[in-house]
Structure formats: structure tokens, C-alpha cells
């Protein structure tokens, strides 16, 4: 019974696969039909159950080849250099199609007593010729684009040259041209700070904010510099304007509170409501846990100081000296340090509070340190602005 079920399931799978392949063939998806048939024929290709796939493969191959050859004839007659890539791709596809089928040959058609027919052609000369034509076209077109003053044309030239380098490695001076196109297609951004507050901005904060090696934001076509470099014309500026710094006074907040808790303190004899000893079934007095209440007076001190920095990030187009965009940001750093002492039994409070009893007062951070510590949050927000708001 299991064997019959397996056979029926196998036949059902084959039937579904054949119908899908037939549908692809009918809809003109010849390469999809070929792929399905080839996959099905990789095992037991001479089995009777696989004969439908052989017929479908023969027909799909013939129609695909006829269609591609017809397209090629038209493209070649047009004699338009813009068609070189399509011509090369068609020849490459026709060769690749043959290579997929070759390992399966011969494929017998049992009822007709013959092998399926797959006319194979050597496309080597056509592929080499069309690749050379395409390479020349890409090279000339890229060189033409690189006579432009538009960075977007240099980017297109770079893409064409990279494709050419993959297609035809070491072709002429392509790699040198790629480097040139990369440089001339790149937007260079000068990033610097301005202090519009009445306070000194720590130098190390400015250095950290402008250390773009830690941001990981340089992309293929945008490079950020915090120091202007010679022989580079900067396209854009990004200015970190410090607008305001507010630092709170140093404060020590005091708080006193009491904690109570019941803890186990040995055992005691269990008494009933009349004060009599309660005994078990064999006459022994019953013992129960004895609990007592402990208490602790806690004196908690909180050292508090805060710093808030407001800034504005300006995007400027140096070519027009126009403000492109502006993004306000606010960052805050809070110094919050707790220490405590106590009278009584410290077991009355939670164990994780014990750490505060081991502490003593510490010096408050300087204003400069507070401003610098605020910079970590500033860096995160600055990176978010740059990541989400590219210059173009």
C-alpha cells in the first residue's frame, strides 16, 4: 500500500511539473521551460515518465533560438552602437543555453525511435567580436562623459568603466580612468565647528565630533574632511554651530527614610489561642519559625549636575553659497551620584542597595568635563543626521 501511494505521489509531482513547463512554453517563457526540463532530466533521463520533458525541451530550445536569432538579425541590421550590449548578451545567452543542455545529450524519444534534435552552433567568434565592439563603445562613451563638468556624468563614466573592466579586464587604460572618474565624481564635504556660545568648547570635544573615521559614513561618492586639503575643491560644507550651553549648579540632595523587614530568628514553640502548647500526634511540642522585625534609618545623598548643549547642523552648498538645510539638535549629560549611610540593621533594605553604603562623596566633574561628556550623545545624533540626510 505504501509503495502504491509513493508511486501515485511521484506521478502527481511529475504531472504538475510538466504542466508548469507547458505553461511556460505557451507563454513564451522559453528559458524558464528549458530550466524546468533540464532540472527534471538530470536524473533518469531515459525513463518513460520523463518523455514529456524531452519533447518540451526540444520545442523550447528551438523556439528560444529562433526568437533570439531574429532579434539579433534586427539589431545587427540597425547598425546602432547602442545595441552592442544587447547583441553581446544575446550571443552569450545562446551559448549558455547550449551548455546547459549538452551534458544531457543524447536524449531519446522512445516512441519515435530517434534522439531529440538540438542544433548546436559555435558562437565563439560572434561573442568575441560583439564583446570587442561593446568594449570600444563603453570606452569611447566613458571618455566622452569625462569631458563634462557634471559630477553625475563622471559617476556614470565610472559605472561604465567598471562594467568594461569586468567584461574585458586590463582593457587599455581603464583602471586609470576609473580612478580619475571616481575622484572627479566624488562630493567633498568640509566639516567644521562654530562656537556661538559664551563658553569655551573643549578642543577634544571638537576633535571627537569631527573625527569621521569613527562614524563610518563615507560612501562611494561622498567624502568628509575636517581639515581642508590642498588641491581639493570642496562642494559642500557641514557646520556644527554650538548655540547654547547650560550647566546646572552643583547640588547635593539629601533624603532620609526608614526600612523595615521581618527576618527569621530561630524557632519557637507553637501555642494555641489559649496559650497552650500545641503537640503533634505523638505528643511532641510543635516548633515553628520565629520572626522578628528589624529596622534601619537610611540617610541618602545624591550629587547632581547637568549639562545641556544645543547646536544646529547647517548644510551649505559652496558652489552657490546657499544654505541647503539645517537640523537643530539638543544633547544632555547628567552627573547623578548616590551614596548613603545608615543607623540600625542594614538587612532591612534590599541587598542591591548595599553598594551605596560603601560609597563616599566624590568631586563634581568640571564644566569642561560635563560639556565633553555631552559630546557622546551629540556624536550619535550627528551621525544620525548625516546618515539620513545625504547631500545628494
N, C-alpha and C positions, 0 to 999 in steps of 0.2 A: 504493500500500500504506500509506504514512504517513497519507494522508488518511482511509482507511477506519479505521485504528487510532485516529486522533484522534476521529472521529465516534462510534466504539464507546465510547471513554473518556468522551466528553461525555454520551452517553446513559446510561452507567452512573452518572455523577455525579448526573444529574437523577433517575434512578430511586431512588438512595439518599436524596436529599433529599426526594422525595415520600413515601417510606416513613417517614422520620423525622417528617415533618409529619403524616402519617396517624396515627402512633403517638401523637403529642402530642394530636391531636384526640380520639382514642379514650380517652385517659387523663384528659381534662378539662383539659388544659393549653392552653386556647383561645388565650390571648395568645401563648404560645410558637409555636403553629401559625401564628397570624397573622403574627408576626415573620418566621418562615421563609418563608412565602408571599410577603410583601411584598418581602423581600430578593431572592427568585427572580424576581419580576415587575418589578423596577426596569429590567431590560433585556429587549428583545424580548418584551414582554408579550403580543403578539398571535400569537406563534409557536405552532404546533400542539403542540410539546413542552412548552409551559407551561400547557396547558389544565387539567391535573390540579391545578395550583396555584390556578387561578381558582376551581374548584369547592370546593377545600379552604378557600380564603379566605372564600368566600361562606358556607359552612356554619359555620366557626369564628366568624365575626363574628356571625352570627345567634344561635348558642348562647351566646357570651360576653355579648352584650347581654341576652338573656333571663335568664341567671343573675344578672347584676348588677342588673337591674331588679327581679327577685324579691327579692334581698337588700335593696334599697333600700325596697321596699314594706313589708317586715317591720320594718326599722329605724325607718322613719317612723311606723308604727303603734305601736311600743313607746313612742314619745314620751319617750325617755330622753336627757337632755343628754349622758350619757357616750357616746352613739352619734354625736354631731355630727362627730367627726373621721372616722369610717368613712364617714358619708354624704358629707361633702365629698370624701374621697379617691375614693369610687366615682364620683361625678359627674365629677370631674377625669379619672379613668381612662377613662371612657366617651367623653369629649370628645377625649382624647389618641388613643384608638384610632381614632376617625373621622378625625382629622387625619393619621394615618399612611397611611390608605387613600385619602383624597381625591386626592392627586397622581396616582394610578394610573388614576383613572376617566376614561372608561368602560372596563370590562373585558369584552370579548365572549366569549360561549360559542358557539363556532363551530357545533357540531352542533345546538344548539337555536335558532340564529338570533336570539339575544337577548343583552342585556347582563346581567351578574351584578347581583343586587339587593343594595344596601346602604342600607337606610333610615337617613337621617341626621336627627338631631334637634338642635335648638338648646338646649344646656344652660346658656346664659349666666345666666338668672335663677336657676336652681337652684344653680349654683356660687356666685353672689354671695350668695344667701340662706343657703346652708349655711356659707359662709365667715364671714359675719357672726354666725351662730349659734355657730360654733366659736370665733370671736374673743371673743365675750361670755363663753362658758363658760370659756375659758382665763383670761381676765382675772379673773373672779369667783373662780375656783378658786385662782389665784395670790395674790389679795388675802387669801383665807381662810387659805392656808398661811402667809402672812406675819404672821398674828396669833399664831403659835406661838412658843414659846421654844426650839424644837429647830432647831439649825443645819441639819440634814438637810432639814427642811421648807423652809427658805429656799433651799437648793440646788435642790430640786425646783421651787420657785416660779420661780427664775431660769431653769431649763431651759424651763419652760412659757412664760415671758415672752419668752425668746429665740426660741422657735418662733413665738409670736404676732407678734413683730416682723418675722420673715421672711415670715410669712403675710400680715400686714396692716401694712405699715410706717407709722410715725407714729400708731399707734392710741392715743388718749388719752394718759396719762402713763406709757406702758410703759417708755420708756427710763429715766426717773427711778426707777421701781420696780425695774428691773433693777440699777441702781447700788446701791439700798438692799438688795436681796436678796443681791447679791454681797458687800457689806460685812458683813451680818449672818450670812451663811453661811460666812464665812471663819474658819478657825482661826488665831489669832495666837500665835506662839511666841516667848517671850523667851529669848534665848541669852546665857549669861554664864559666866565662869570662876571657879573657886575654887582657891586655892593651898594644898595640904595638905603641901607640902614645906618644908624648912628653907632653901630658896634663893629668891632673887628671880627672878621670871618677868619677862623683858624686856617692857616695855609694848608695844613694836612687835610682838612675837610675839602678844600677846593681841589687839592691834588687827587683825593679819593673819588670825588664826584666826576672828575674829568679823566679818570683812568679807565678808558674804554676797553682795555684788554680784559677787564673783569666783567664786562657786560655781555660780550658775545653777540654784539648787534651788527657788526659789519656784515654786509651781504655782498652778493656778486657785483652790484653796481653802485653801492654806497659805502664810502669810507669816511670815518670820523677822525679828526685830528684835534688835539687840544693845544698843540703847538704848530704854528704856521710853518710850512716847509717851503724852501726855495723852489722856484720853477713850477709851482702848482698854482693854478688859478682856481680859487675856491668858488663853488657855485652857490652854496648856501651857508648860512650861519645859524647856530643854535645857541641862544644866550640864556644862561641861568641867572635871572635877576633876583637877588635876595631883597625882598621888600620890607620885611619886618621880623624882629626877633624879640620875643617876650619871655623873660626869665622871672619866675616867681621868687619871693623871698625864701630864705631857708627857714623851715618850720619844724618844730618838734611837737607832735600831738601826743597828749597823754590820755590814757584810758585805764580805769580800774574796774575790775569785775570779779565776781566770785563764782567758782565752780564747785559743785558737789557731786558726789558719786557714792553709791553703795558698793562695798567690796566684801569678799568672803574673809571671815576672821575666825577660823576654826569651826568647831561643831558645838551643838548644844542638845540637851535632852528635850524631846518634843513633849509639850504639855497640852492638855485639853483645855476647854474653856473654863473649867473649874480649877485649873492649876494642878491637876493630877498628871502623873507621868503616863504617857501612852506607851503600851507594850505591844510586842508582836505576838504571834500565835504561840510561841514557846516561852513567853514570859520575859523576854529581854527588852530593856528600855530602848525605844527607837531614837536614833540620833539624826539630827538634820543640820544643814549648813547654818552657821551663824554669820549674819551680815552686820556691818557697821557703816555708818555714814562718815565719809571723810570730806574735808573742805580745804580749799586753797584760795587765797586772795592774790590776784594777779595784777601787776602794775605794768601795763604795756605802753611802749613808747614807739612812735612812728616818725622817722626822719623823712621829710618830704621836700622835694624841689622839682620844679617842672620847667621845661623849655619848649617853646613853640616857635617854629620858623615858617614864615610864609614866603613863597617865591613865585615867580612867573617865568615860564619857559617860552621864549619867543623864537619862532621860525622866520628867518629873513632870507629873501631872495637877493643875493648880492648883485645879480645881473641887472635888477631893476630897483634895488634898494627899497623894496616894498616888504611890509610885514605880511607873511603868509598866514600865520596862525599864532595863537597864544593860549597857553594852558596854565591856569593857576594851580598851585599845589601847596598843601599845608602838612607839616610833619611835626610830631610831638614826641618828646622823650621825657619820661617821668622817673626820677630817682625816688624810690619808695623802700625804705629800710626799716625793719621791725626788730626790736629787741625787748626783753622783758625780764622782770624779777618777780619773786613771789614770797609769801608767807603762808605756811601751812604744809599740807601734804600734796605734792605736785601730781601724785597719781590721780587726783580728782579731775585733771584735764586730759585731753586727748594726747596720745603718745607723740603724734606728729607735731605737737606744739612745743615739745621739749627743746627743739633746736633754738627757739628764741631765748630760752633761759641761758644758753651758752654764749650768747652774743653780748657785745658791749657797743656803746656809741662809736660811730666812725666819722671821720672828717667828711663834710659835704664836698661833692665834686665842684671844681671851679666852674665859672661861667663858660670859659673856653671849652672845657671838657664836656659840659652839657650841650653846647652847640655842636661839637664834634659828634657826640653820641646820637644826636638827632639826625645826623647825616646818613646813618644806615637806612632809616626809613625813607629819607629823601632819595637815596640811590635806587631803592626798589620802585618808587613812584616815577622817577625819571626814566628808568628802563622801560616801565610800562607805557609811558607816553611815547617814547621813541619806537617801541615795538609796534604799537597800534596806530602810529601816525607817521608813516614814511613820507619823505619829501615828494616822491612821485613813484 
